[in-house]
Amino acid sequence: MEAIFGLLWFAIGIIALFWVYSDASEKRGSNIGCLWALVVFLLGPIGFIIYLVVRNSD
């Protein structure tokens, strides 16, 4: 059961990473997409939440 949860958590993280990259790239250019993807990769869910907050303020 723990393995399934871990695999699901990993898959959600990868999906979020690609979604943040594509969303940021379409809105602001490719360089900022790479930066936000790196932030989400390093900080995980906290980075994703930060992205959503900053994204909605624009």
PyMOL Python script that loads the backbone (N, CA, C, O; Angstrom):
from pymol import cmd

cmd.read_pdbstr("""\
ATOM      1  N   MET A   1       0.816  -1.195   0.000  1.00  0.00           N
ATOM      2  CA  MET A   1       0.000   0.000   0.000  1.00  0.00           C
ATOM      3  C   MET A   1       0.861   1.260   0.000  1.00  0.00           C
ATOM      4  O   MET A   1       0.554   2.229  -0.695  1.00  0.00           O
ATOM      5  N   GLU A   2       1.949   1.243   0.788  1.00  0.00           N
ATOM      6  CA  GLU A   2       2.832   2.412   0.829  1.00  0.00           C
ATOM      7  C   GLU A   2       3.509   2.647  -0.512  1.00  0.00           C
ATOM      8  O   GLU A   2       3.754   3.789  -0.898  1.00  0.00           O
ATOM      9  N   ALA A   3       3.810   1.565  -1.221  1.00  0.00           N
ATOM     10  CA  ALA A   3       4.459   1.703  -2.524  1.00  0.00           C
ATOM     11  C   ALA A   3       3.520   2.369  -3.534  1.00  0.00           C
ATOM     12  O   ALA A   3       3.954   3.188  -4.344  1.00  0.00           O
ATOM     13  N   ILE A   4       2.266   2.024  -3.483  1.00  0.00           N
ATOM     14  CA  ILE A   4       1.291   2.630  -4.383  1.00  0.00           C
ATOM     15  C   ILE A   4       1.140   4.113  -4.074  1.00  0.00           C
ATOM     16  O   ILE A   4       1.090   4.940  -4.985  1.00  0.00           O
ATOM     17  N   PHE A   5       1.069   4.451  -2.783  1.00  0.00           N
ATOM     18  CA  PHE A   5       0.956   5.848  -2.381  1.00  0.00           C
ATOM     19  C   PHE A   5       2.194   6.633  -2.818  1.00  0.00           C
ATOM     20  O   PHE A   5       2.076   7.755  -3.309  1.00  0.00           O
ATOM     21  N   GLY A   6       3.368   6.050  -2.643  1.00  0.00           N
ATOM     22  CA  GLY A   6       4.606   6.710  -3.059  1.00  0.00           C
ATOM     23  C   GLY A   6       4.663   6.916  -4.559  1.00  0.00           C
ATOM     24  O   GLY A   6       5.071   7.978  -5.028  1.00  0.00           O
ATOM     25  N   LEU A   7       4.262   5.918  -5.307  1.00  0.00           N
ATOM     26  CA  LEU A   7       4.246   6.028  -6.762  1.00  0.00           C
ATOM     27  C   LEU A   7       3.228   7.061  -7.231  1.00  0.00           C
ATOM     28  O   LEU A   7       3.492   7.813  -8.169  1.00  0.00           O
ATOM     29  N   LEU A   8       2.080   7.099  -6.592  1.00  0.00           N
ATOM     30  CA  LEU A   8       1.065   8.088  -6.927  1.00  0.00           C
ATOM     31  C   LEU A   8       1.559   9.499  -6.613  1.00  0.00           C
ATOM     32  O   LEU A   8       1.356  10.418  -7.408  1.00  0.00           O
ATOM     33  N   TRP A   9       2.204   9.676  -5.467  1.00  0.00           N
ATOM     34  CA  TRP A   9       2.752  10.978  -5.083  1.00  0.00           C
ATOM     35  C   TRP A   9       3.823  11.431  -6.081  1.00  0.00           C
ATOM     36  O   TRP A   9       3.876  12.606  -6.445  1.00  0.00           O
ATOM     37  N   PHE A  10       4.668  10.507  -6.518  1.00  0.00           N
ATOM     38  CA  PHE A  10       5.700  10.805  -7.502  1.00  0.00           C
ATOM     39  C   PHE A  10       5.075  11.218  -8.838  1.00  0.00           C
ATOM     40  O   PHE A  10       5.519  12.179  -9.465  1.00  0.00           O
ATOM     41  N   ALA A  11       4.044  10.490  -9.267  1.00  0.00           N
ATOM     42  CA  ALA A  11       3.380  10.796 -10.538  1.00  0.00           C
ATOM     43  C   ALA A  11       2.705  12.165 -10.479  1.00  0.00           C
ATOM     44  O   ALA A  11       2.767  12.923 -11.446  1.00  0.00           O
ATOM     45  N   ILE A  12       2.074  12.484  -9.377  1.00  0.00           N
ATOM     46  CA  ILE A  12       1.437  13.802  -9.229  1.00  0.00           C
ATOM     47  C   ILE A  12       2.494  14.895  -9.281  1.00  0.00           C
ATOM     48  O   ILE A  12       2.265  15.948  -9.877  1.00  0.00           O
ATOM     49  N   GLY A  13       3.640  14.660  -8.669  1.00  0.00           N
ATOM     50  CA  GLY A  13       4.724  15.636  -8.704  1.00  0.00           C
ATOM     51  C   GLY A  13       5.244  15.876 -10.106  1.00  0.00           C
ATOM     52  O   GLY A  13       5.495  17.021 -10.482  1.00  0.00           O
ATOM     53  N   ILE A  14       5.410  14.827 -10.880  1.00  0.00           N
ATOM     54  CA  ILE A  14       5.878  14.959 -12.263  1.00  0.00           C
ATOM     55  C   ILE A  14       4.844  15.693 -13.110  1.00  0.00           C
ATOM     56  O   ILE A  14       5.200  16.552 -13.917  1.00  0.00           O
ATOM     57  N   ILE A  15       3.583  15.366 -12.933  1.00  0.00           N
ATOM     58  CA  ILE A  15       2.521  16.050 -13.679  1.00  0.00           C
ATOM     59  C   ILE A  15       2.494  17.529 -13.325  1.00  0.00           C
ATOM     60  O   ILE A  15       2.369  18.378 -14.208  1.00  0.00           O
ATOM     61  N   ALA A  16       2.611  17.844 -12.035  1.00  0.00           N
ATOM     62  CA  ALA A  16       2.625  19.247 -11.606  1.00  0.00           C
ATOM     63  C   ALA A  16       3.819  19.980 -12.189  1.00  0.00           C
ATOM     64  O   ALA A  16       3.703  21.136 -12.593  1.00  0.00           O
ATOM     65  N   LEU A  17       4.959  19.317 -12.234  1.00  0.00           N
ATOM     66  CA  LEU A  17       6.163  19.919 -12.792  1.00  0.00           C
ATOM     67  C   LEU A  17       5.973  20.285 -14.259  1.00  0.00           C
ATOM     68  O   LEU A  17       6.320  21.395 -14.662  1.00  0.00           O
ATOM     69  N   PHE A  18       5.436  19.387 -15.053  1.00  0.00           N
ATOM     70  CA  PHE A  18       5.201  19.665 -16.466  1.00  0.00           C
ATOM     71  C   PHE A  18       4.107  20.714 -16.656  1.00  0.00           C
ATOM     72  O   PHE A  18       4.193  21.543 -17.561  1.00  0.00           O
ATOM     73  N   TRP A  19       3.082  20.682 -15.809  1.00  0.00           N
ATOM     74  CA  TRP A  19       2.009  21.668 -15.924  1.00  0.00           C
ATOM     75  C   TRP A  19       2.526  23.072 -15.618  1.00  0.00           C
ATOM     76  O   TRP A  19       2.201  24.023 -16.330  1.00  0.00           O
ATOM     77  N   VAL A  20       3.326  23.203 -14.567  1.00  0.00           N
ATOM     78  CA  VAL A  20       3.887  24.513 -14.210  1.00  0.00           C
ATOM     79  C   VAL A  20       4.783  25.018 -15.334  1.00  0.00           C
ATOM     80  O   VAL A  20       4.719  26.191 -15.701  1.00  0.00           O
ATOM     81  N   TYR A  21       5.612  24.143 -15.879  1.00  0.00           N
ATOM     82  CA  TYR A  21       6.499  24.548 -16.971  1.00  0.00           C
ATOM     83  C   TYR A  21       5.703  25.040 -18.175  1.00  0.00           C
ATOM     84  O   TYR A  21       5.999  26.100 -18.726  1.00  0.00           O
ATOM     85  N   SER A  22       4.695  24.273 -18.582  1.00  0.00           N
ATOM     86  CA  SER A  22       3.941  24.670 -19.772  1.00  0.00           C
ATOM     87  C   SER A  22       3.106  25.921 -19.507  1.00  0.00           C
ATOM     88  O   SER A  22       2.993  26.777 -20.384  1.00  0.00           O
ATOM     89  N   ASP A  23       2.529  26.041 -18.335  1.00  0.00           N
ATOM     90  CA  ASP A  23       1.719  27.211 -18.021  1.00  0.00           C
ATOM     91  C   ASP A  23       2.579  28.470 -17.956  1.00  0.00           C
ATOM     92  O   ASP A  23       2.204  29.504 -18.509  1.00  0.00           O
ATOM     93  N   ALA A  24       3.712  28.393 -17.295  1.00  0.00           N
ATOM     94  CA  ALA A  24       4.594  29.561 -17.189  1.00  0.00           C
ATOM     95  C   ALA A  24       5.217  29.906 -18.540  1.00  0.00           C
ATOM     96  O   ALA A  24       5.413  31.084 -18.840  1.00  0.00           O
ATOM     97  N   SER A  25       5.526  28.921 -19.347  1.00  0.00           N
ATOM     98  CA  SER A  25       6.117  29.180 -20.659  1.00  0.00           C
ATOM     99  C   SER A  25       5.137  29.880 -21.583  1.00  0.00           C
ATOM    100  O   SER A  25       5.524  30.787 -22.320  1.00  0.00           O
ATOM    101  N   GLU A  26       3.885  29.478 -21.554  1.00  0.00           N
ATOM    102  CA  GLU A  26       2.879  30.093 -22.413  1.00  0.00           C
ATOM    103  C   GLU A  26       2.589  31.524 -21.995  1.00  0.00           C
ATOM    104  O   GLU A  26       2.349  32.377 -22.850  1.00  0.00           O
ATOM    105  N   LYS A  27       2.606  31.804 -20.705  1.00  0.00           N
ATOM    106  CA  LYS A  27       2.267  33.145 -20.218  1.00  0.00           C
ATOM    107  C   LYS A  27       3.418  34.127 -20.319  1.00  0.00           C
ATOM    108  O   LYS A  27       3.208  35.289 -20.666  1.00  0.00           O
ATOM    109  N   ARG A  28       4.647  33.676 -20.018  1.00  0.00           N
ATOM    110  CA  ARG A  28       5.743  34.637 -19.840  1.00  0.00           C
ATOM    111  C   ARG A  28       7.000  34.329 -20.632  1.00  0.00           C
ATOM    112  O   ARG A  28       7.970  35.078 -20.518  1.00  0.00           O
ATOM    113  N   GLY A  29       7.038  33.309 -21.398  1.00  0.00           N
ATOM    114  CA  GLY A  29       8.232  32.986 -22.156  1.00  0.00           C
ATOM    115  C   GLY A  29       8.926  31.756 -21.592  1.00  0.00           C
ATOM    116  O   GLY A  29       8.687  31.364 -20.450  1.00  0.00           O
ATOM    117  N   SER A  30       9.777  31.158 -22.391  1.00  0.00           N
ATOM    118  CA  SER A  30      10.354  29.867 -22.036  1.00  0.00           C
ATOM    119  C   SER A  30      11.324  29.926 -20.858  1.00  0.00           C
ATOM    120  O   SER A  30      11.401  28.969 -20.088  1.00  0.00           O
ATOM    121  N   ASN A  31      12.058  31.010 -20.698  1.00  0.00           N
ATOM    122  CA  ASN A  31      13.042  31.063 -19.614  1.00  0.00           C
ATOM    123  C   ASN A  31      12.374  31.045 -18.247  1.00  0.00           C
ATOM    124  O   ASN A  31      12.874  30.390 -17.334  1.00  0.00           O
ATOM    125  N   ILE A  32      11.280  31.732 -18.086  1.00  0.00           N
ATOM    126  CA  ILE A  32      10.601  31.766 -16.796  1.00  0.00           C
ATOM    127  C   ILE A  32       9.946  30.418 -16.497  1.00  0.00           C
ATOM    128  O   ILE A  32       9.796  30.052 -15.331  1.00  0.00           O
ATOM    129  N   GLY A  33       9.562  29.690 -17.519  1.00  0.00           N
ATOM    130  CA  GLY A  33       8.997  28.358 -17.317  1.00  0.00           C
ATOM    131  C   GLY A  33      10.012  27.405 -16.720  1.00  0.00           C
ATOM    132  O   GLY A  33       9.686  26.611 -15.837  1.00  0.00           O
ATOM    133  N   CYS A  34      11.243  27.484 -17.201  1.00  0.00           N
ATOM    134  CA  CYS A  34      12.307  26.647 -16.654  1.00  0.00           C
ATOM    135  C   CYS A  34      12.582  27.003 -15.195  1.00  0.00           C
ATOM    136  O   CYS A  34      12.807  26.122 -14.365  1.00  0.00           O
ATOM    137  N   LEU A  35      12.562  28.281 -14.895  1.00  0.00           N
ATOM    138  CA  LEU A  35      12.806  28.720 -13.524  1.00  0.00           C
ATOM    139  C   LEU A  35      11.718  28.223 -12.582  1.00  0.00           C
ATOM    140  O   LEU A  35      12.019  27.715 -11.502  1.00  0.00           O
ATOM    141  N   TRP A  36      10.463  28.362 -12.980  1.00  0.00           N
ATOM    142  CA  TRP A  36       9.378  27.895 -12.123  1.00  0.00           C
ATOM    143  C   TRP A  36       9.382  26.377 -11.986  1.00  0.00           C
ATOM    144  O   TRP A  36       9.070  25.855 -10.916  1.00  0.00           O
ATOM    145  N   ALA A  37       9.725  25.673 -13.037  1.00  0.00           N
ATOM    146  CA  ALA A  37       9.820  24.213 -12.945  1.00  0.00           C
ATOM    147  C   ALA A  37      10.917  23.817 -11.958  1.00  0.00           C
ATOM    148  O   ALA A  37      10.758  22.856 -11.205  1.00  0.00           O
ATOM    149  N   LEU A  38      12.006  24.540 -11.959  1.00  0.00           N
ATOM    150  CA  LEU A  38      13.083  24.265 -11.007  1.00  0.00           C
ATOM    151  C   LEU A  38      12.639  24.542  -9.568  1.00  0.00           C
ATOM    152  O   LEU A  38      12.962  23.779  -8.657  1.00  0.00           O
ATOM    153  N   VAL A  39      11.906  25.622  -9.369  1.00  0.00           N
ATOM    154  CA  VAL A  39      11.391  25.942  -8.033  1.00  0.00           C
ATOM    155  C   VAL A  39      10.461  24.840  -7.546  1.00  0.00           C
ATOM    156  O   VAL A  39      10.563  24.408  -6.397  1.00  0.00           O
ATOM    157  N   VAL A  40       9.564  24.385  -8.396  1.00  0.00           N
ATOM    158  CA  VAL A  40       8.632  23.327  -8.015  1.00  0.00           C
ATOM    159  C   VAL A  40       9.381  22.024  -7.772  1.00  0.00           C
ATOM    160  O   VAL A  40       9.030  21.275  -6.861  1.00  0.00           O
ATOM    161  N   PHE A  41      10.402  21.743  -8.567  1.00  0.00           N
ATOM    162  CA  PHE A  41      11.175  20.531  -8.383  1.00  0.00           C
ATOM    163  C   PHE A  41      11.907  20.545  -7.038  1.00  0.00           C
ATOM    164  O   PHE A  41      11.929  19.537  -6.332  1.00  0.00           O
ATOM    165  N   LEU A  42      12.499  21.677  -6.688  1.00  0.00           N
ATOM    166  CA  LEU A  42      13.286  21.762  -5.455  1.00  0.00           C
ATOM    167  C   LEU A  42      12.420  21.856  -4.204  1.00  0.00           C
ATOM    168  O   LEU A  42      12.767  21.281  -3.172  1.00  0.00           O
ATOM    169  N   LEU A  43      11.303  22.570  -4.279  1.00  0.00           N
ATOM    170  CA  LEU A  43      10.486  22.793  -3.093  1.00  0.00           C
ATOM    171  C   LEU A  43       9.264  21.886  -2.995  1.00  0.00           C
ATOM    172  O   LEU A  43       8.613  21.822  -1.952  1.00  0.00           O
ATOM    173  N   GLY A  44       8.959  21.195  -4.072  1.00  0.00           N
ATOM    174  CA  GLY A  44       7.835  20.264  -4.051  1.00  0.00           C
ATOM    175  C   GLY A  44       6.496  20.970  -3.938  1.00  0.00           C
ATOM    176  O   GLY A  44       6.253  21.959  -4.629  1.00  0.00           O
ATOM    177  N   PRO A  45       5.623  20.467  -3.067  1.00  0.00           N
ATOM    178  CA  PRO A  45       4.281  21.050  -2.945  1.00  0.00           C
ATOM    179  C   PRO A  45       4.304  22.517  -2.521  1.00  0.00           C
ATOM    180  O   PRO A  45       3.439  23.289  -2.935  1.00  0.00           O
ATOM    181  N   ILE A  46       5.266  22.906  -1.713  1.00  0.00           N
ATOM    182  CA  ILE A  46       5.369  24.306  -1.301  1.00  0.00           C
ATOM    183  C   ILE A  46       5.670  25.186  -2.516  1.00  0.00           C
ATOM    184  O   ILE A  46       5.085  26.260  -2.656  1.00  0.00           O
ATOM    185  N   GLY A  47       6.563  24.750  -3.385  1.00  0.00           N
ATOM    186  CA  GLY A  47       6.868  25.492  -4.602  1.00  0.00           C
ATOM    187  C   GLY A  47       5.666  25.590  -5.525  1.00  0.00           C
ATOM    188  O   GLY A  47       5.459  26.615  -6.175  1.00  0.00           O
ATOM    189  N   PHE A  48       4.876  24.529  -5.584  1.00  0.00           N
ATOM    190  CA  PHE A  48       3.673  24.534  -6.415  1.00  0.00           C
ATOM    191  C   PHE A  48       2.657  25.545  -5.883  1.00  0.00           C
ATOM    192  O   PHE A  48       2.036  26.277  -6.654  1.00  0.00           O
ATOM    193  N   ILE A  49       2.493  25.579  -4.570  1.00  0.00           N
ATOM    194  CA  ILE A  49       1.573  26.543  -3.957  1.00  0.00           C
ATOM    195  C   ILE A  49       2.060  27.966  -4.184  1.00  0.00           C
ATOM    196  O   ILE A  49       1.263  28.856  -4.478  1.00  0.00           O
ATOM    197  N   ILE A  50       3.357  28.185  -4.051  1.00  0.00           N
ATOM    198  CA  ILE A  50       3.918  29.524  -4.309  1.00  0.00           C
ATOM    199  C   ILE A  50       3.638  29.937  -5.751  1.00  0.00           C
ATOM    200  O   ILE A  50       3.251  31.077  -6.005  1.00  0.00           O
ATOM    201  N   TYR A  51       3.830  29.023  -6.689  1.00  0.00           N
ATOM    202  CA  TYR A  51       3.544  29.326  -8.081  1.00  0.00           C
ATOM    203  C   TYR A  51       2.086  29.716  -8.282  1.00  0.00           C
ATOM    204  O   TYR A  51       1.794  30.689  -8.978  1.00  0.00           O
ATOM    205  N   LEU A  52       1.173  28.968  -7.682  1.00  0.00           N
ATOM    206  CA  LEU A  52      -0.243  29.274  -7.849  1.00  0.00           C
ATOM    207  C   LEU A  52      -0.589  30.638  -7.271  1.00  0.00           C
ATOM    208  O   LEU A  52      -1.398  31.363  -7.851  1.00  0.00           O
ATOM    209  N   VAL A  53       0.001  30.997  -6.151  1.00  0.00           N
ATOM    210  CA  VAL A  53      -0.271  32.302  -5.545  1.00  0.00           C
ATOM    211  C   VAL A  53       0.280  33.419  -6.421  1.00  0.00           C
ATOM    212  O   VAL A  53      -0.411  34.404  -6.680  1.00  0.00           O
ATOM    213  N   VAL A  54       1.511  33.273  -6.874  1.00  0.00           N
ATOM    214  CA  VAL A  54       2.134  34.309  -7.701  1.00  0.00           C
ATOM    215  C   VAL A  54       1.447  34.395  -9.047  1.00  0.00           C
ATOM    216  O   VAL A  54       1.260  35.493  -9.570  1.00  0.00           O
ATOM    217  N   ARG A  55       1.073  33.288  -9.609  1.00  0.00           N
ATOM    218  CA  ARG A  55       0.419  33.252 -10.913  1.00  0.00           C
ATOM    219  C   ARG A  55      -0.912  33.973 -10.875  1.00  0.00           C
ATOM    220  O   ARG A  55      -1.247  34.698 -11.812  1.00  0.00           O
ATOM    221  N   ASN A  56      -1.676  33.790  -9.814  1.00  0.00           N
ATOM    222  CA  ASN A  56      -2.995  34.415  -9.726  1.00  0.00           C
ATOM    223  C   ASN A  56      -2.918  35.905  -9.446  1.00  0.00           C
ATOM    224  O   ASN A  56      -3.895  36.622  -9.662  1.00  0.00           O
ATOM    225  N   SER A  57      -1.784  36.381  -8.975  1.00  0.00           N
ATOM    226  CA  SER A  57      -1.668  37.818  -8.687  1.00  0.00           C
ATOM    227  C   SER A  57      -1.399  38.634  -9.945  1.00  0.00           C
ATOM    228  O   SER A  57      -1.500  39.860  -9.911  1.00  0.00           O
ATOM    229  N   ASP A  58      -1.062  37.989 -11.039  1.00  0.00           N
ATOM    230  CA  ASP A  58      -0.768  38.720 -12.290  1.00  0.00           C
ATOM    231  C   ASP A  58      -2.010  39.114 -13.029  1.00  0.00           C
ATOM    232  O   ASP A  58      -1.928  39.730 -14.092  1.00  0.00           O
TER     233      ASP A  58
END
""", "prot")
cmd.dss("prot")
cmd.show_as("cartoon", "prot")
cmd.util.cbc("prot")
cmd.orient("prot")
